[in-house]
C-alpha cells in the first residue's frame, strides 16, 4: 500500500492535470512521462557531479 505522503503527491500531480486532461487514463500517462523526464534529468545531474557529461538533455 502507498503511504499518505505518496498518495498526497500523486493527488497533487493529478489535480494539476485535471483542468487540461480530464481523462484519468491520460492523466496517468502524462504523470508517467513527467516522472521519466525527471528521472532522466536526475541521472544527468548525477553524471555531472561525478565528472561526466549529460546524456539525455544536452
Buried (B, 14 or more C-beta within 10 A) or exposed (E): EEEEEEEEEEEEBBEBBEEEBEEEEEBBEBBEEEEEEEEBEEBBEEBEEEEEEEEEEE
